[in-house]
Amino acid sequence: MNGGNAVEFTGSAFQITELSADFEQWYILAEQKNPTFSWLKKEIEISQKQTGLNKAMSLPKLQTGYMSEKVVGQQFQGVTVGLTIPLWENKNKVKYAEANSQALVSIAADSKIQFYNHLKSLHTKTIALQKNVNDYRSGLLAFDSSELIKKALDQGEISLINYIMEFSLYYESVNKLLELERDMNKTMAELNRYM
């Protein structure tokens, strides 16, 4: 797929990015970049213009013009003026357009609240996971006794079974740290989906 050229991977470690603790500034950027809100804003504008159009359509219409009519033996010519008053033609269109506009405003407000709450919970979860990962990593580094275990095995203080058991506990802790990092990166990716 790459034209027969070898693919070189320069980085083998996953980049860990720190998330800012200030949610409100981050949310403002996320809200501005959300396409749903820009779509709802345009729909509200269209609905308000439709309301104005329906109000204009319910106003009386004035017609002027020049008319000519020929009947056998007679000819009528002259200026015509007409007035049309729409009584039942657009009876409920203005009310419908106003209700539609209000419904769209309510939908936009509800969407913003849901979006805010969803991102707030994700942000809180990501901050907590970052703290857990950092604490777990520092604890794992502080209590790393692989050198001592190797030295004890070499001097015959512990058996091979004990040596393997100690390292299996260590690797379980490393796996737990990797799982925490994975969960943190998943929530971070979901948050960055809006940026």
PyMOL CGO cylinders between C-alpha atoms (Angstrom):
from pymol import cmd
from pymol.cgo import CYLINDER

trace = [
    CYLINDER, 0.00, 0.00, 0.00, 2.99, 2.32, 0.39, 0.3, 1, 1, 1, 1, 1, 1,
    CYLINDER, 2.99, 2.32, 0.39, 4.55, 1.60, -3.00, 0.3, 1, 1, 1, 1, 1, 1,
    CYLINDER, 4.55, 1.60, -3.00, 6.99, -1.06, -1.81, 0.3, 1, 1, 1, 1, 1, 1,
    CYLINDER, 6.99, -1.06, -1.81, 8.80, 1.34, 0.50, 0.3, 1, 1, 1, 1, 1, 1,
    CYLINDER, 8.80, 1.34, 0.50, 9.59, 0.22, 4.01, 0.3, 1, 1, 1, 1, 1, 1,
    CYLINDER, 9.59, 0.22, 4.01, 7.70, 2.02, 6.77, 0.3, 1, 1, 1, 1, 1, 1,
    CYLINDER, 7.70, 2.02, 6.77, 9.88, 3.36, 9.54, 0.3, 1, 1, 1, 1, 1, 1,
    CYLINDER, 9.88, 3.36, 9.54, 8.45, 3.82, 13.00, 0.3, 1, 1, 1, 1, 1, 1,
    CYLINDER, 8.45, 3.82, 13.00, 10.49, 6.32, 14.93, 0.3, 1, 1, 1, 1, 1, 1,
    CYLINDER, 10.49, 6.32, 14.93, 8.44, 6.43, 18.11, 0.3, 1, 1, 1, 1, 1, 1,
    CYLINDER, 8.44, 6.43, 18.11, 7.49, 3.40, 20.11, 0.3, 1, 1, 1, 1, 1, 1,
    CYLINDER, 7.49, 3.40, 20.11, 6.02, 5.11, 23.15, 0.3, 1, 1, 1, 1, 1, 1,
    CYLINDER, 6.02, 5.11, 23.15, 2.55, 6.59, 23.25, 0.3, 1, 1, 1, 1, 1, 1,
    CYLINDER, 2.55, 6.59, 23.25, 2.58, 10.34, 23.84, 0.3, 1, 1, 1, 1, 1, 1,
    CYLINDER, 2.58, 10.34, 23.84, 0.89, 11.27, 27.10, 0.3, 1, 1, 1, 1, 1, 1,
    CYLINDER, 0.89, 11.27, 27.10, -0.62, 14.72, 27.02, 0.3, 1, 1, 1, 1, 1, 1,
    CYLINDER, -0.62, 14.72, 27.02, -1.72, 16.50, 30.15, 0.3, 1, 1, 1, 1, 1, 1,
    CYLINDER, -1.72, 16.50, 30.15, -5.22, 17.91, 30.18, 0.3, 1, 1, 1, 1, 1, 1,
    CYLINDER, -5.22, 17.91, 30.18, -5.74, 21.37, 31.62, 0.3, 1, 1, 1, 1, 1, 1,
    CYLINDER, -5.74, 21.37, 31.62, -7.70, 21.46, 34.86, 0.3, 1, 1, 1, 1, 1, 1,
    CYLINDER, -7.70, 21.46, 34.86, -9.62, 24.56, 33.73, 0.3, 1, 1, 1, 1, 1, 1,
    CYLINDER, -9.62, 24.56, 33.73, -12.72, 23.06, 32.15, 0.3, 1, 1, 1, 1, 1, 1,
    CYLINDER, -12.72, 23.06, 32.15, -14.60, 26.27, 31.36, 0.3, 1, 1, 1, 1, 1, 1,
    CYLINDER, -14.60, 26.27, 31.36, -12.01, 27.67, 28.92, 0.3, 1, 1, 1, 1, 1, 1,
    CYLINDER, -12.01, 27.67, 28.92, -11.66, 24.28, 27.27, 0.3, 1, 1, 1, 1, 1, 1,
    CYLINDER, -11.66, 24.28, 27.27, -15.44, 23.99, 26.95, 0.3, 1, 1, 1, 1, 1, 1,
    CYLINDER, -15.44, 23.99, 26.95, -15.76, 27.37, 25.23, 0.3, 1, 1, 1, 1, 1, 1,
    CYLINDER, -15.76, 27.37, 25.23, -13.38, 26.20, 22.50, 0.3, 1, 1, 1, 1, 1, 1,
    CYLINDER, -13.38, 26.20, 22.50, -15.16, 22.86, 22.18, 0.3, 1, 1, 1, 1, 1, 1,
    CYLINDER, -15.16, 22.86, 22.18, -18.56, 24.55, 21.89, 0.3, 1, 1, 1, 1, 1, 1,
    CYLINDER, -18.56, 24.55, 21.89, -17.32, 26.88, 19.16, 0.3, 1, 1, 1, 1, 1, 1,
    CYLINDER, -17.32, 26.88, 19.16, -15.96, 23.97, 17.14, 0.3, 1, 1, 1, 1, 1, 1,
    CYLINDER, -15.96, 23.97, 17.14, -19.04, 21.75, 17.52, 0.3, 1, 1, 1, 1, 1, 1,
    CYLINDER, -19.04, 21.75, 17.52, -20.80, 21.49, 14.13, 0.3, 1, 1, 1, 1, 1, 1,
    CYLINDER, -20.80, 21.49, 14.13, -24.15, 20.62, 15.72, 0.3, 1, 1, 1, 1, 1, 1,
    CYLINDER, -24.15, 20.62, 15.72, -24.39, 24.00, 17.40, 0.3, 1, 1, 1, 1, 1, 1,
    CYLINDER, -24.39, 24.00, 17.40, -23.54, 25.91, 14.23, 0.3, 1, 1, 1, 1, 1, 1,
    CYLINDER, -23.54, 25.91, 14.23, -26.19, 23.86, 12.38, 0.3, 1, 1, 1, 1, 1, 1,
    CYLINDER, -26.19, 23.86, 12.38, -28.80, 24.61, 15.07, 0.3, 1, 1, 1, 1, 1, 1,
    CYLINDER, -28.80, 24.61, 15.07, -27.90, 28.30, 14.93, 0.3, 1, 1, 1, 1, 1, 1,
    CYLINDER, -27.90, 28.30, 14.93, -28.48, 28.34, 11.17, 0.3, 1, 1, 1, 1, 1, 1,
    CYLINDER, -28.48, 28.34, 11.17, -31.77, 26.44, 11.58, 0.3, 1, 1, 1, 1, 1, 1,
    CYLINDER, -31.77, 26.44, 11.58, -32.96, 29.02, 14.13, 0.3, 1, 1, 1, 1, 1, 1,
    CYLINDER, -32.96, 29.02, 14.13, -32.07, 31.85, 11.74, 0.3, 1, 1, 1, 1, 1, 1,
    CYLINDER, -32.07, 31.85, 11.74, -33.95, 30.13, 8.91, 0.3, 1, 1, 1, 1, 1, 1,
    CYLINDER, -33.95, 30.13, 8.91, -36.96, 29.56, 11.15, 0.3, 1, 1, 1, 1, 1, 1,
    CYLINDER, -36.96, 29.56, 11.15, -37.02, 33.21, 12.23, 0.3, 1, 1, 1, 1, 1, 1,
    CYLINDER, -37.02, 33.21, 12.23, -36.85, 34.33, 8.60, 0.3, 1, 1, 1, 1, 1, 1,
    CYLINDER, -36.85, 34.33, 8.60, -39.67, 31.90, 7.77, 0.3, 1, 1, 1, 1, 1, 1,
    CYLINDER, -39.67, 31.90, 7.77, -41.73, 33.49, 10.55, 0.3, 1, 1, 1, 1, 1, 1,
    CYLINDER, -41.73, 33.49, 10.55, -41.11, 36.94, 9.02, 0.3, 1, 1, 1, 1, 1, 1,
    CYLINDER, -41.11, 36.94, 9.02, -42.07, 35.63, 5.58, 0.3, 1, 1, 1, 1, 1, 1,
    CYLINDER, -42.07, 35.63, 5.58, -45.31, 34.13, 6.87, 0.3, 1, 1, 1, 1, 1, 1,
    CYLINDER, -45.31, 34.13, 6.87, -46.16, 37.42, 8.60, 0.3, 1, 1, 1, 1, 1, 1,
    CYLINDER, -46.16, 37.42, 8.60, -45.56, 39.25, 5.32, 0.3, 1, 1, 1, 1, 1, 1,
    CYLINDER, -45.56, 39.25, 5.32, -47.72, 36.73, 3.45, 0.3, 1, 1, 1, 1, 1, 1,
    CYLINDER, -47.72, 36.73, 3.45, -50.66, 37.44, 5.77, 0.3, 1, 1, 1, 1, 1, 1,
    CYLINDER, -50.66, 37.44, 5.77, -50.66, 41.15, 4.94, 0.3, 1, 1, 1, 1, 1, 1,
    CYLINDER, -50.66, 41.15, 4.94, -53.11, 42.47, 2.34, 0.3, 1, 1, 1, 1, 1, 1,
    CYLINDER, -53.11, 42.47, 2.34, -51.81, 42.47, -1.22, 0.3, 1, 1, 1, 1, 1, 1,
    CYLINDER, -51.81, 42.47, -1.22, -52.28, 45.41, -3.57, 0.3, 1, 1, 1, 1, 1, 1,
    CYLINDER, -52.28, 45.41, -3.57, -52.35, 44.77, -7.29, 0.3, 1, 1, 1, 1, 1, 1,
    CYLINDER, -52.35, 44.77, -7.29, -52.17, 47.35, -10.05, 0.3, 1, 1, 1, 1, 1, 1,
    CYLINDER, -52.17, 47.35, -10.05, -51.91, 46.94, -13.75, 0.3, 1, 1, 1, 1, 1, 1,
    CYLINDER, -51.91, 46.94, -13.75, -53.29, 47.68, -17.22, 0.3, 1, 1, 1, 1, 1, 1,
    CYLINDER, -53.29, 47.68, -17.22, -56.02, 45.49, -18.62, 0.3, 1, 1, 1, 1, 1, 1,
    CYLINDER, -56.02, 45.49, -18.62, -57.48, 45.07, -22.03, 0.3, 1, 1, 1, 1, 1, 1,
    CYLINDER, -57.48, 45.07, -22.03, -60.47, 42.93, -22.97, 0.3, 1, 1, 1, 1, 1, 1,
    CYLINDER, -60.47, 42.93, -22.97, -62.06, 42.48, -26.37, 0.3, 1, 1, 1, 1, 1, 1,
    CYLINDER, -62.06, 42.48, -26.37, -65.54, 41.16, -26.73, 0.3, 1, 1, 1, 1, 1, 1,
    CYLINDER, -65.54, 41.16, -26.73, -67.39, 40.94, -30.06, 0.3, 1, 1, 1, 1, 1, 1,
    CYLINDER, -67.39, 40.94, -30.06, -68.28, 44.48, -30.92, 0.3, 1, 1, 1, 1, 1, 1,
    CYLINDER, -68.28, 44.48, -30.92, -66.78, 46.03, -27.77, 0.3, 1, 1, 1, 1, 1, 1,
    CYLINDER, -66.78, 46.03, -27.77, -63.36, 46.78, -26.41, 0.3, 1, 1, 1, 1, 1, 1,
    CYLINDER, -63.36, 46.78, -26.41, -62.53, 47.55, -22.77, 0.3, 1, 1, 1, 1, 1, 1,
    CYLINDER, -62.53, 47.55, -22.77, -59.20, 49.09, -21.77, 0.3, 1, 1, 1, 1, 1, 1,
    CYLINDER, -59.20, 49.09, -21.77, -57.91, 50.74, -18.61, 0.3, 1, 1, 1, 1, 1, 1,
    CYLINDER, -57.91, 50.74, -18.61, -55.99, 50.69, -15.39, 0.3, 1, 1, 1, 1, 1, 1,
    CYLINDER, -55.99, 50.69, -15.39, -56.97, 48.09, -12.80, 0.3, 1, 1, 1, 1, 1, 1,
    CYLINDER, -56.97, 48.09, -12.80, -56.46, 48.20, -9.07, 0.3, 1, 1, 1, 1, 1, 1,
    CYLINDER, -56.46, 48.20, -9.07, -57.11, 45.28, -6.76, 0.3, 1, 1, 1, 1, 1, 1,
    CYLINDER, -57.11, 45.28, -6.76, -56.83, 44.49, -3.07, 0.3, 1, 1, 1, 1, 1, 1,
    CYLINDER, -56.83, 44.49, -3.07, -56.58, 40.96, -1.73, 0.3, 1, 1, 1, 1, 1, 1,
    CYLINDER, -56.58, 40.96, -1.73, -57.16, 40.35, 1.96, 0.3, 1, 1, 1, 1, 1, 1,
    CYLINDER, -57.16, 40.35, 1.96, -56.06, 36.87, 3.07, 0.3, 1, 1, 1, 1, 1, 1,
    CYLINDER, -56.06, 36.87, 3.07, -58.60, 35.90, 5.72, 0.3, 1, 1, 1, 1, 1, 1,
    CYLINDER, -58.60, 35.90, 5.72, -58.15, 32.11, 5.95, 0.3, 1, 1, 1, 1, 1, 1,
    CYLINDER, -58.15, 32.11, 5.95, -55.30, 31.56, 3.52, 0.3, 1, 1, 1, 1, 1, 1,
    CYLINDER, -55.30, 31.56, 3.52, -52.44, 31.81, 6.05, 0.3, 1, 1, 1, 1, 1, 1,
    CYLINDER, -52.44, 31.81, 6.05, -54.54, 31.35, 9.15, 0.3, 1, 1, 1, 1, 1, 1,
    CYLINDER, -54.54, 31.35, 9.15, -52.10, 29.35, 11.30, 0.3, 1, 1, 1, 1, 1, 1,
    CYLINDER, -52.10, 29.35, 11.30, -48.84, 29.59, 9.34, 0.3, 1, 1, 1, 1, 1, 1,
    CYLINDER, -48.84, 29.59, 9.34, -47.49, 32.44, 11.47, 0.3, 1, 1, 1, 1, 1, 1,
    CYLINDER, -47.49, 32.44, 11.47, -48.32, 30.60, 14.70, 0.3, 1, 1, 1, 1, 1, 1,
    CYLINDER, -48.32, 30.60, 14.70, -46.74, 27.42, 13.35, 0.3, 1, 1, 1, 1, 1, 1,
    CYLINDER, -46.74, 27.42, 13.35, -43.57, 29.26, 12.29, 0.3, 1, 1, 1, 1, 1, 1,
    CYLINDER, -43.57, 29.26, 12.29, -43.25, 30.96, 15.70, 0.3, 1, 1, 1, 1, 1, 1,
    CYLINDER, -43.25, 30.96, 15.70, -43.80, 27.65, 17.51, 0.3, 1, 1, 1, 1, 1, 1,
    CYLINDER, -43.80, 27.65, 17.51, -41.22, 25.98, 15.26, 0.3, 1, 1, 1, 1, 1, 1,
    CYLINDER, -41.22, 25.98, 15.26, -38.73, 28.74, 16.03, 0.3, 1, 1, 1, 1, 1, 1,
    CYLINDER, -38.73, 28.74, 16.03, -39.31, 28.40, 19.78, 0.3, 1, 1, 1, 1, 1, 1,
    CYLINDER, -39.31, 28.40, 19.78, -38.93, 24.62, 19.52, 0.3, 1, 1, 1, 1, 1, 1,
    CYLINDER, -38.93, 24.62, 19.52, -35.58, 25.00, 17.76, 0.3, 1, 1, 1, 1, 1, 1,
    CYLINDER, -35.58, 25.00, 17.76, -34.38, 27.43, 20.45, 0.3, 1, 1, 1, 1, 1, 1,
    CYLINDER, -34.38, 27.43, 20.45, -35.39, 24.89, 23.12, 0.3, 1, 1, 1, 1, 1, 1,
    CYLINDER, -35.39, 24.89, 23.12, -33.64, 22.07, 21.26, 0.3, 1, 1, 1, 1, 1, 1,
    CYLINDER, -33.64, 22.07, 21.26, -30.47, 24.16, 20.98, 0.3, 1, 1, 1, 1, 1, 1,
    CYLINDER, -30.47, 24.16, 20.98, -30.53, 24.98, 24.71, 0.3, 1, 1, 1, 1, 1, 1,
    CYLINDER, -30.53, 24.98, 24.71, -31.12, 21.33, 25.61, 0.3, 1, 1, 1, 1, 1, 1,
    CYLINDER, -31.12, 21.33, 25.61, -28.31, 20.21, 23.31, 0.3, 1, 1, 1, 1, 1, 1,
    CYLINDER, -28.31, 20.21, 23.31, -25.92, 22.69, 24.91, 0.3, 1, 1, 1, 1, 1, 1,
    CYLINDER, -25.92, 22.69, 24.91, -26.80, 21.47, 28.40, 0.3, 1, 1, 1, 1, 1, 1,
    CYLINDER, -26.80, 21.47, 28.40, -26.36, 17.82, 27.42, 0.3, 1, 1, 1, 1, 1, 1,
    CYLINDER, -26.36, 17.82, 27.42, -23.09, 18.58, 25.65, 0.3, 1, 1, 1, 1, 1, 1,
    CYLINDER, -23.09, 18.58, 25.65, -21.79, 20.55, 28.64, 0.3, 1, 1, 1, 1, 1, 1,
    CYLINDER, -21.79, 20.55, 28.64, -22.68, 17.82, 31.14, 0.3, 1, 1, 1, 1, 1, 1,
    CYLINDER, -22.68, 17.82, 31.14, -21.22, 15.06, 28.95, 0.3, 1, 1, 1, 1, 1, 1,
    CYLINDER, -21.22, 15.06, 28.95, -17.94, 16.90, 28.48, 0.3, 1, 1, 1, 1, 1, 1,
    CYLINDER, -17.94, 16.90, 28.48, -17.80, 17.89, 32.15, 0.3, 1, 1, 1, 1, 1, 1,
    CYLINDER, -17.80, 17.89, 32.15, -18.09, 14.24, 33.21, 0.3, 1, 1, 1, 1, 1, 1,
    CYLINDER, -18.09, 14.24, 33.21, -15.46, 13.18, 30.66, 0.3, 1, 1, 1, 1, 1, 1,
    CYLINDER, -15.46, 13.18, 30.66, -13.14, 15.97, 31.77, 0.3, 1, 1, 1, 1, 1, 1,
    CYLINDER, -13.14, 15.97, 31.77, -13.52, 15.01, 35.43, 0.3, 1, 1, 1, 1, 1, 1,
    CYLINDER, -13.52, 15.01, 35.43, -12.92, 11.35, 34.59, 0.3, 1, 1, 1, 1, 1, 1,
    CYLINDER, -12.92, 11.35, 34.59, -9.81, 12.20, 32.56, 0.3, 1, 1, 1, 1, 1, 1,
    CYLINDER, -9.81, 12.20, 32.56, -8.36, 14.40, 35.32, 0.3, 1, 1, 1, 1, 1, 1,
    CYLINDER, -8.36, 14.40, 35.32, -8.95, 11.61, 37.87, 0.3, 1, 1, 1, 1, 1, 1,
    CYLINDER, -8.95, 11.61, 37.87, -7.34, 9.04, 35.57, 0.3, 1, 1, 1, 1, 1, 1,
    CYLINDER, -7.34, 9.04, 35.57, -4.34, 11.32, 35.01, 0.3, 1, 1, 1, 1, 1, 1,
    CYLINDER, -4.34, 11.32, 35.01, -3.87, 11.63, 38.76, 0.3, 1, 1, 1, 1, 1, 1,
    CYLINDER, -3.87, 11.63, 38.76, -4.19, 7.84, 39.21, 0.3, 1, 1, 1, 1, 1, 1,
    CYLINDER, -4.19, 7.84, 39.21, -1.69, 7.14, 36.42, 0.3, 1, 1, 1, 1, 1, 1,
    CYLINDER, -1.69, 7.14, 36.42, 0.85, 9.59, 37.81, 0.3, 1, 1, 1, 1, 1, 1,
    CYLINDER, 0.85, 9.59, 37.81, 0.44, 8.25, 41.37, 0.3, 1, 1, 1, 1, 1, 1,
    CYLINDER, 0.44, 8.25, 41.37, 0.63, 4.63, 40.23, 0.3, 1, 1, 1, 1, 1, 1,
    CYLINDER, 0.63, 4.63, 40.23, 3.69, 5.29, 38.06, 0.3, 1, 1, 1, 1, 1, 1,
    CYLINDER, 3.69, 5.29, 38.06, 5.55, 7.09, 40.86, 0.3, 1, 1, 1, 1, 1, 1,
    CYLINDER, 5.55, 7.09, 40.86, 4.61, 4.32, 43.32, 0.3, 1, 1, 1, 1, 1, 1,
    CYLINDER, 4.61, 4.32, 43.32, 5.77, 1.65, 40.91, 0.3, 1, 1, 1, 1, 1, 1,
    CYLINDER, 5.77, 1.65, 40.91, 9.10, 3.41, 40.42, 0.3, 1, 1, 1, 1, 1, 1,
    CYLINDER, 9.10, 3.41, 40.42, 9.52, 3.94, 44.16, 0.3, 1, 1, 1, 1, 1, 1,
    CYLINDER, 9.52, 3.94, 44.16, 8.90, 0.31, 45.04, 0.3, 1, 1, 1, 1, 1, 1,
    CYLINDER, 8.90, 0.31, 45.04, 10.81, -1.27, 42.15, 0.3, 1, 1, 1, 1, 1, 1,
    CYLINDER, 10.81, -1.27, 42.15, 12.90, -3.98, 43.79, 0.3, 1, 1, 1, 1, 1, 1,
    CYLINDER, 12.90, -3.98, 43.79, 13.96, -5.92, 40.71, 0.3, 1, 1, 1, 1, 1, 1,
    CYLINDER, 13.96, -5.92, 40.71, 17.67, -5.36, 41.47, 0.3, 1, 1, 1, 1, 1, 1,
    CYLINDER, 17.67, -5.36, 41.47, 17.29, -6.67, 45.01, 0.3, 1, 1, 1, 1, 1, 1,
    CYLINDER, 17.29, -6.67, 45.01, 15.29, -9.70, 43.87, 0.3, 1, 1, 1, 1, 1, 1,
    CYLINDER, 15.29, -9.70, 43.87, 17.92, -10.53, 41.25, 0.3, 1, 1, 1, 1, 1, 1,
    CYLINDER, 17.92, -10.53, 41.25, 20.68, -10.13, 43.83, 0.3, 1, 1, 1, 1, 1, 1,
    CYLINDER, 20.68, -10.13, 43.83, 18.80, -12.37, 46.31, 0.3, 1, 1, 1, 1, 1, 1,
    CYLINDER, 18.80, -12.37, 46.31, 18.39, -15.05, 43.62, 0.3, 1, 1, 1, 1, 1, 1,
    CYLINDER, 18.39, -15.05, 43.62, 22.07, -14.87, 42.67, 0.3, 1, 1, 1, 1, 1, 1,
    CYLINDER, 22.07, -14.87, 42.67, 23.14, -15.25, 46.32, 0.3, 1, 1, 1, 1, 1, 1,
    CYLINDER, 23.14, -15.25, 46.32, 20.71, -18.12, 46.91, 0.3, 1, 1, 1, 1, 1, 1,
    CYLINDER, 20.71, -18.12, 46.91, 18.49, -16.26, 49.40, 0.3, 1, 1, 1, 1, 1, 1,
    CYLINDER, 18.49, -16.26, 49.40, 15.30, -17.04, 47.43, 0.3, 1, 1, 1, 1, 1, 1,
    CYLINDER, 15.30, -17.04, 47.43, 14.33, -19.86, 45.13, 0.3, 1, 1, 1, 1, 1, 1,
    CYLINDER, 14.33, -19.86, 45.13, 13.53, -19.58, 41.43, 0.3, 1, 1, 1, 1, 1, 1,
    CYLINDER, 13.53, -19.58, 41.43, 9.83, -20.01, 42.22, 0.3, 1, 1, 1, 1, 1, 1,
    CYLINDER, 9.83, -20.01, 42.22, 9.90, -17.04, 44.60, 0.3, 1, 1, 1, 1, 1, 1,
    CYLINDER, 9.90, -17.04, 44.60, 11.86, -15.03, 42.03, 0.3, 1, 1, 1, 1, 1, 1,
    CYLINDER, 11.86, -15.03, 42.03, 9.23, -15.74, 39.35, 0.3, 1, 1, 1, 1, 1, 1,
    CYLINDER, 9.23, -15.74, 39.35, 6.40, -14.96, 41.79, 0.3, 1, 1, 1, 1, 1, 1,
    CYLINDER, 6.40, -14.96, 41.79, 7.95, -11.60, 42.70, 0.3, 1, 1, 1, 1, 1, 1,
    CYLINDER, 7.95, -11.60, 42.70, 8.38, -10.63, 39.05, 0.3, 1, 1, 1, 1, 1, 1,
    CYLINDER, 8.38, -10.63, 39.05, 4.87, -11.80, 38.17, 0.3, 1, 1, 1, 1, 1, 1,
    CYLINDER, 4.87, -11.80, 38.17, 3.54, -9.41, 40.84, 0.3, 1, 1, 1, 1, 1, 1,
    CYLINDER, 3.54, -9.41, 40.84, 5.69, -6.63, 39.40, 0.3, 1, 1, 1, 1, 1, 1,
    CYLINDER, 5.69, -6.63, 39.40, 4.45, -7.31, 35.86, 0.3, 1, 1, 1, 1, 1, 1,
    CYLINDER, 4.45, -7.31, 35.86, 0.85, -7.41, 37.06, 0.3, 1, 1, 1, 1, 1, 1,
    CYLINDER, 0.85, -7.41, 37.06, 1.42, -3.93, 38.45, 0.3, 1, 1, 1, 1, 1, 1,
    CYLINDER, 1.42, -3.93, 38.45, 2.93, -2.79, 35.15, 0.3, 1, 1, 1, 1, 1, 1,
    CYLINDER, 2.93, -2.79, 35.15, -0.09, -4.21, 33.30, 0.3, 1, 1, 1, 1, 1, 1,
    CYLINDER, -0.09, -4.21, 33.30, -2.41, -2.38, 35.69, 0.3, 1, 1, 1, 1, 1, 1,
    CYLINDER, -2.41, -2.38, 35.69, -0.52, 0.86, 34.94, 0.3, 1, 1, 1, 1, 1, 1,
    CYLINDER, -0.52, 0.86, 34.94, -0.85, 0.24, 31.20, 0.3, 1, 1, 1, 1, 1, 1,
    CYLINDER, -0.85, 0.24, 31.20, -4.59, -0.38, 31.59, 0.3, 1, 1, 1, 1, 1, 1,
    CYLINDER, -4.59, -0.38, 31.59, -4.96, 2.89, 33.47, 0.3, 1, 1, 1, 1, 1, 1,
    CYLINDER, -4.96, 2.89, 33.47, -3.04, 4.71, 30.74, 0.3, 1, 1, 1, 1, 1, 1,
    CYLINDER, -3.04, 4.71, 30.74, -5.22, 3.07, 28.09, 0.3, 1, 1, 1, 1, 1, 1,
    CYLINDER, -5.22, 3.07, 28.09, -8.42, 4.18, 29.86, 0.3, 1, 1, 1, 1, 1, 1,
    CYLINDER, -8.42, 4.18, 29.86, -7.04, 7.68, 30.28, 0.3, 1, 1, 1, 1, 1, 1,
    CYLINDER, -7.04, 7.68, 30.28, -6.09, 7.90, 26.60, 0.3, 1, 1, 1, 1, 1, 1,
    CYLINDER, -6.09, 7.90, 26.60, -9.53, 6.64, 25.54, 0.3, 1, 1, 1, 1, 1, 1,
    CYLINDER, -9.53, 6.64, 25.54, -11.30, 9.35, 27.49, 0.3, 1, 1, 1, 1, 1, 1,
    CYLINDER, -11.30, 9.35, 27.49, -8.74, 11.90, 26.29, 0.3, 1, 1, 1, 1, 1, 1,
    CYLINDER, -8.74, 11.90, 26.29, -9.41, 10.84, 22.68, 0.3, 1, 1, 1, 1, 1, 1,
    CYLINDER, -9.41, 10.84, 22.68, -13.16, 11.23, 23.22, 0.3, 1, 1, 1, 1, 1, 1,
    CYLINDER, -13.16, 11.23, 23.22, -12.59, 14.70, 24.65, 0.3, 1, 1, 1, 1, 1, 1,
    CYLINDER, -12.59, 14.70, 24.65, -10.30, 15.65, 21.74, 0.3, 1, 1, 1, 1, 1, 1,
    CYLINDER, -10.30, 15.65, 21.74, -13.01, 14.55, 19.34, 0.3, 1, 1, 1, 1, 1, 1,
    CYLINDER, -13.01, 14.55, 19.34, -14.66, 17.90, 20.03, 0.3, 1, 1, 1, 1, 1, 1,
    CYLINDER, -14.66, 17.90, 20.03, -11.49, 19.94, 19.50, 0.3, 1, 1, 1, 1, 1, 1,
]
cmd.load_cgo(trace, "trace")
